Amino acid sequence: MSERKHVVARRVAVALAALLAVAVVAMVWYVNDYYRADEVALAAASDANGDADGVSVREVSPKALAFVPAQPTAGLVFYPGAKVQPEAYAPLMQRLAQHGILCVLVRPTFNLAILDANAADGIQAQFPEVRRWGIAGHSMGGVAAADFASRHAQDFSAVAFLASYPSADLTGFGGSSLTIVGTSDGVLNRDRCAEAKKDLPAAASERDIEGGNHAYFGNYGEQAGDGQATISREDQQEQTAEAIASMLAAA
């Protein structure tokens, strides 16, 4: 190989190495740039204080956290929103568990449920006492939940979308669906949400939470581009828990 070719090869190698370094740095920055759970959520996700209101919290696996009521009437697998620390949804899971729903909060890779749609695999088998299950997700977590439900329709009797919609076809899903949206949500793409209605099961219903926004389904602070909520975070989560519990009771 000529000296000129050696020089070109070295320059190409240096350029590729530089591009790889930039890509690695960008990836590290991206996966670490996420919404953190607040102190209330972290406390709700901890079992340090024992059972809270009859709900025990325990690790199902490194990728799942269960909120178990004393006498569960149904189960729910929940996928968090994109780039949100999963524990941010612990207060909502606690409220659902207080309604008798055994909740399993999945912890997707890089806090991106869309990259880990199979996170619900094997969860139901760990709770054989629970006969009726639903699956739900917030924002992009709802998209992942719908994808899993479309491929495991026989395992679920209901699916809930919190400020979300399906990208998978659920028209063959035999159970019911519930879409919950805050009227002050500034993040949800409402046009895509409306378009996705054609992919919902026949037994589909909607629930608007007056004054609710996108971020108040979880406890991770305010979200960029969101509308201003006119109700409290606790109120929005309680209304959500009641709606999901009612859906599962009727499923």
NORQUI-V200229 format. One record per residue. N is the residue number from 1. OMEGA is omega in degrees with one decimal (none if undefined). Layout:
N	OMEGA
N	OMEGA
This chain:
1	-178.8
2	178.8
3	179.8
4	179.2
5	176.0
6	-179.4
7	179.7
8	-179.7
9	179.5
10	-179.9
11	177.7
12	179.5
13	178.7
14	-179.9
15	178.9
16	178.5
17	179.3
18	178.9
19	178.5
20	179.4
21	178.3
22	-179.8
23	179.5
24	179.3
25	179.7
26	-179.9
27	178.3
28	178.6
29	-176.0
30	-175.2
31	177.9
32	177.6
33	-177.4
34	179.2
35	-178.1
36	173.8
37	178.5
38	-175.1
39	178.4
40	-179.4
41	-179.5
42	177.4
43	-180.0
44	-179.3
45	-176.8
46	175.3
47	-175.3
48	-176.9
49	-179.4
50	-178.9
51	176.1
52	-178.7
53	177.9
54	-178.8
55	175.4
56	179.7
57	179.1
58	177.6
59	172.2
60	177.4
61	175.5
62	-176.5
63	-179.6
64	-178.4
65	-176.5
66	175.6
67	-165.6
68	174.4
69	-177.1
70	-179.3
71	-177.0
72	177.3
73	179.3
74	179.1
75	178.9
76	172.0
77	-173.8
78	177.2
79	-179.5
80	176.7
81	-177.5
82	176.2
83	173.8
84	176.4
85	-174.5
86	-178.1
87	177.6
88	-178.8
89	-179.8
90	178.2
91	176.6
92	177.9
93	177.9
94	-179.9
95	178.0
96	179.6
97	177.1
98	173.9
99	176.5
100	-178.2
101	174.5
102	-174.7
103	175.1
104	-179.4
105	-178.5
106	-179.8
107	-174.4
108	177.9
109	178.5
110	-178.2
111	-179.8
112	-176.7
113	-177.8
114	176.8
115	-174.1
116	-175.2
117	-179.9
118	-177.9
119	-179.4
120	-179.0
121	173.1
122	-175.9
123	-175.8
124	-178.6
125	-179.6
126	179.7
127	-175.2
128	179.6
129	179.7
130	-174.8
131	-175.1
132	-175.5
133	169.8
134	176.8
135	-174.5
136	176.3
137	178.0
138	175.5
139	179.8
140	174.3
141	176.3
142	176.8
143	178.7
144	179.1
145	178.7
146	178.7
147	179.9
148	-179.1
149	-179.2
150	-178.9
151	-179.5
152	-174.0
153	-177.5
154	-176.2
155	-174.7
156	177.2
157	-179.3
158	175.8
159	-178.4
160	179.6
161	177.1
162	-175.8
163	-172.4
164	-179.1
165	-179.3
166	167.8
167	176.6
168	179.6
169	179.0
170	-178.2
171	177.3
172	179.5
173	-174.7
174	-178.4
175	-178.4
176	174.8
177	178.5
178	176.6
179	-178.3
180	-176.9
181	172.6
182	-177.0
183	179.2
184	179.8
185	179.0
186	-176.5
187	-177.1
188	173.8
189	-172.7
190	177.3
191	178.4
192	178.2
193	178.9
194	179.9
195	-176.3
196	-179.8
197	-180.0
198	-178.7
199	-179.5
200	176.8
201	-178.2
202	-179.7
203	-178.3
204	177.3
205	-178.6
206	176.8
207	174.5
208	175.0
209	-176.2
210	178.7
211	178.6
212	177.7
213	-175.1
214	-171.1
215	-171.7
216	170.2
217	178.2
218	177.8
219	-179.9
220	178.8
221	179.1
222	-179.3
223	-179.5
224	177.0
225	-177.0
226	174.0
227	-179.6
228	178.8
229	176.7
230	172.2
231	-179.5
232	175.6
233	-179.2
234	179.7
235	-179.9
236	-178.7
237	178.4
238	176.4
239	178.7
240	-179.8
241	179.6
242	-178.9
243	-179.7
244	178.9
245	178.5
246	178.3
247	-177.7
248	178.5
249	-177.7
250	-174.6
251	none
